[in-house]
Amino acid sequence: MPRPSTIAIDGPVASGKTTIGDLLAKTLGYLFLDTGAMYRALTLEALRLGVDVEDEEAVAALARQIAIEVLPPGPEHRDGRSYTVLVDGRDVTWDIRSPEVDAAVSPVSRHPKVRKVLTEAQRRIGERGRVVMTGRDIGTVVLPEADLKVFLDASPEERARRRYLERLARGEETTYEAELRILANRDKIDSEREVAPLRQAPDAVYVDTEGLTIEEVLARVLALVEQCDP
């Protein structure tokens, strides 16, 4: 049976999109594109250059000026990364996961002009096919005609726990309570923004990842791939 050529995976922060999208792409031999990494990379660069993340014109201009690349990790990368993010050739893969970026990425991502620049770049990649793309508006905005759409989710408490453990594993200082507060704020901003809010596409398959292992979630999504009739 033919496999779906374009697969969109959406969901809130820490729902498992990146992990599952990466594993799915590797299993299928597809390109993996985490669109959230592009917004994070832009946010990181804005913070580094002192660009006001609330200034839509300035951030959009920066988006047009810099080169953001999301690539498969090379053999020299043995730090657990799912992909490598470059900004003008500079490796920022882990820098984009900092608390500072967490706190500033939602304002950046809700600017219509910024989303236009990055969405166009993401859509061009999707049009090539054989891609697994993850984000918050892939099935609704970036690739509304995707062959398969999946919406991953879990409770805020479970997602905050995942993010807390992830930061501890990287040697960062944080608390579960702090991660829960950050996550709740991100969910509110992402769901209420006027442009491309976080929501499940009507034809997306909902997958609750609560209490499931990575392997179990991957198996469920792979089953959806096999059942899909593109």
C-alpha positions as CSV (number, residue, x, y, z in Angstrom):
1,M,0.0,0.0,0.0
2,P,1.3,3.5,-0.7
3,R,2.3,5.4,2.4
4,P,1.2,9.0,3.1
5,S,3.9,11.3,1.7
6,T,3.1,14.3,4.0
7,I,2.5,13.7,7.7
8,A,1.5,16.5,10.0
9,I,1.9,16.1,13.8
10,D,0.5,18.8,16.0
11,G,0.1,19.3,19.7
12,P,0.9,21.5,22.7
13,V,4.4,21.9,24.2
14,A,5.9,18.7,25.6
15,S,3.3,16.4,24.1
16,G,5.9,14.3,22.4
17,K,5.8,15.8,18.9
18,T,9.5,16.1,18.4
19,T,10.4,12.7,19.8
20,I,7.7,10.9,17.9
21,G,8.1,12.9,14.7
22,D,11.8,12.2,14.7
23,L,11.4,8.5,15.3
24,L,8.6,8.2,12.7
25,A,10.7,10.0,10.1
26,K,13.7,7.7,10.7
27,T,11.5,4.6,10.5
28,L,9.9,5.7,7.2
29,G,13.1,7.2,5.8
30,Y,11.5,10.7,5.6
31,L,12.7,14.2,6.3
32,F,11.9,15.4,9.8
33,L,11.1,19.1,10.3
34,D,10.3,20.5,13.7
35,T,8.8,23.9,12.8
36,G,8.9,25.0,16.5
37,A,12.7,24.9,16.3
38,M,12.6,27.5,13.6
39,Y,10.5,29.9,15.8
40,R,12.8,29.2,18.7
41,A,15.9,29.9,16.6
42,L,14.5,33.2,15.5
43,T,13.6,34.0,19.1
44,L,17.1,33.2,20.3
45,E,18.6,35.4,17.7
46,A,16.3,38.3,18.6
47,L,17.3,38.0,22.2
48,R,20.9,37.8,21.3
49,L,20.7,41.0,19.2
50,G,18.5,42.9,21.6
51,V,15.5,42.9,19.2
52,D,12.2,43.5,21.1
53,V,10.3,40.3,20.6
54,E,7.0,42.3,20.9
55,D,8.1,44.4,17.9
56,E,6.5,42.6,14.9
57,E,8.2,44.6,12.2
58,A,11.6,44.2,13.7
59,V,11.3,40.5,14.3
60,A,9.8,39.9,10.8
61,A,12.7,41.8,9.3
62,L,15.1,39.6,11.3
63,A,13.4,36.5,10.0
64,R,14.0,37.6,6.5
65,Q,17.6,38.4,7.1
66,I,18.9,35.3,8.8
67,A,19.2,31.7,7.5
68,I,17.6,29.1,9.8
69,E,18.4,25.5,8.9
70,V,17.0,22.3,10.5
71,L,19.2,19.3,9.6
72,P,19.6,15.7,10.6
73,P,22.2,15.3,13.4
74,G,25.7,14.4,12.1
75,P,27.8,11.5,13.3
76,E,29.8,13.9,15.4
77,H,26.7,14.7,17.5
78,R,26.3,12.3,20.4
79,D,24.3,14.5,22.8
80,G,20.9,13.0,22.2
81,R,19.7,15.6,19.8
82,S,16.9,14.8,17.3
83,Y,18.1,17.4,14.7
84,T,20.7,20.1,14.4
85,V,19.5,23.8,14.2
86,L,21.8,26.3,12.6
87,V,21.4,30.1,12.5
88,D,23.7,31.5,9.9
89,G,25.8,28.4,10.2
90,R,26.0,28.6,14.0
91,D,24.9,25.5,16.0
92,V,22.1,26.6,18.4
93,T,20.4,23.2,18.9
94,W,20.4,23.3,22.7
95,D,20.5,27.0,23.1
96,I,16.9,27.3,21.7
97,R,15.7,25.1,24.6
98,S,16.7,27.6,27.3
99,P,14.1,29.1,29.8
100,E,14.8,32.5,28.2
101,V,13.6,31.3,24.8
102,D,10.7,29.4,26.4
103,A,9.5,32.7,27.9
104,A,9.8,34.7,24.7
105,V,8.9,32.3,21.8
106,S,5.1,32.6,22.1
107,P,5.1,36.4,21.5
108,V,7.4,35.9,18.5
109,S,5.2,33.1,17.1
110,R,2.0,35.0,17.2
111,H,3.2,37.9,15.0
112,P,1.3,37.5,11.7
113,K,4.2,38.8,9.6
114,V,6.7,36.5,11.3
115,R,4.4,33.5,10.7
116,K,4.1,34.4,7.1
117,V,7.8,34.3,6.5
118,L,8.4,31.0,8.3
119,T,5.2,29.4,7.1
120,E,6.2,30.0,3.5
121,A,9.5,28.3,4.1
122,Q,7.9,25.4,5.8
123,R,5.3,24.9,3.1
124,R,8.0,24.8,0.4
125,I,9.7,22.0,2.3
126,G,6.4,20.1,2.7
127,E,5.6,20.4,-1.0
128,R,8.6,18.1,-1.7
129,G,6.8,15.2,0.0
130,R,8.2,12.4,2.1
131,V,8.2,14.6,5.2
132,V,7.1,14.4,8.8
133,M,6.5,17.9,10.0
134,T,5.7,18.8,13.6
135,G,4.3,22.0,15.2
136,R,1.1,23.6,16.4
137,D,-0.5,24.6,13.1
138,I,0.8,22.1,10.6
139,G,-2.5,20.3,9.9
140,T,-4.5,23.5,10.0
141,V,-2.3,26.1,8.3
142,V,1.1,24.9,7.0
143,L,0.0,21.6,5.4
144,P,-3.8,21.6,5.5
145,E,-3.8,19.0,2.7
146,A,-1.4,16.7,4.5
147,D,-2.0,13.0,3.8
148,L,-2.1,12.2,7.5
149,K,-2.7,14.5,10.4
150,V,-2.1,13.5,14.0
151,F,-2.7,15.5,17.2
152,L,-0.7,14.4,20.2
153,D,-1.7,15.5,23.7
154,A,-1.4,14.8,27.5
155,S,-2.4,16.5,30.7
156,P,-0.5,19.7,31.7
157,E,0.8,17.9,34.7
158,E,2.3,15.1,32.6
159,R,3.8,17.5,30.1
160,A,5.3,19.6,32.8
161,R,6.8,16.5,34.4
162,R,8.4,15.6,31.0
163,R,9.9,19.0,30.5
164,Y,11.2,19.1,34.1
165,L,13.0,15.7,33.7
166,E,14.3,16.8,30.4
167,R,15.9,19.9,31.9
168,L,17.4,18.0,34.8
169,A,18.9,15.5,32.4
170,R,20.7,18.3,30.7
171,G,22.0,19.6,34.0
172,E,19.8,22.7,34.2
173,E,18.3,24.0,37.4
174,T,14.5,24.2,37.5
175,T,11.6,23.0,39.5
176,Y,8.4,21.1,38.5
177,E,6.3,24.0,39.7
178,A,8.2,26.4,37.5
179,E,7.9,24.2,34.5
180,L,4.1,23.8,35.1
181,R,3.7,27.6,35.3
182,I,5.7,28.1,32.1
183,L,3.7,25.4,30.3
184,A,0.4,26.8,31.4
185,N,1.3,30.3,30.1
186,R,2.5,28.8,26.8
187,D,-0.7,26.8,26.4
188,K,-2.8,30.0,27.0
189,I,-0.9,32.1,24.5
190,D,-0.7,29.4,21.8
191,S,-4.4,28.6,22.1
192,E,-5.7,32.2,22.2
193,R,-3.5,33.9,19.6
194,E,-5.4,35.4,16.6
195,V,-3.2,33.9,13.9
196,A,-2.9,30.1,13.6
197,P,-3.9,29.2,17.2
198,L,-3.1,25.8,18.5
199,R,-6.1,23.5,17.7
200,Q,-6.8,20.1,16.4
201,A,-7.6,19.9,12.7
202,P,-11.1,18.4,12.1
203,D,-9.6,15.5,10.2
204,A,-6.6,14.9,12.6
205,V,-6.5,11.7,14.6
206,Y,-6.3,12.5,18.4
207,V,-3.7,10.4,20.3
208,D,-3.5,10.7,24.1
209,T,0.0,10.0,25.2
210,E,-0.7,10.0,28.9
211,G,0.9,7.0,30.6
212,L,2.3,5.6,27.4
213,T,5.9,4.9,26.6
214,I,7.6,6.4,23.6
215,E,7.5,3.0,21.9
216,E,3.8,2.7,22.5
217,V,3.0,6.1,21.1
218,L,5.2,5.4,18.1
219,A,3.4,2.1,17.5
220,R,0.0,3.8,17.5
221,V,1.2,6.5,15.0
222,L,2.8,3.8,12.8
223,A,-0.5,2.0,12.8
224,L,-2.2,5.1,11.5
225,V,0.4,5.4,8.8
226,E,-0.3,1.9,7.6
227,Q,-4.0,2.5,7.7
228,C,-3.9,5.8,5.8
229,D,-5.0,5.8,2.2
230,P,-3.3,8.9,0.7
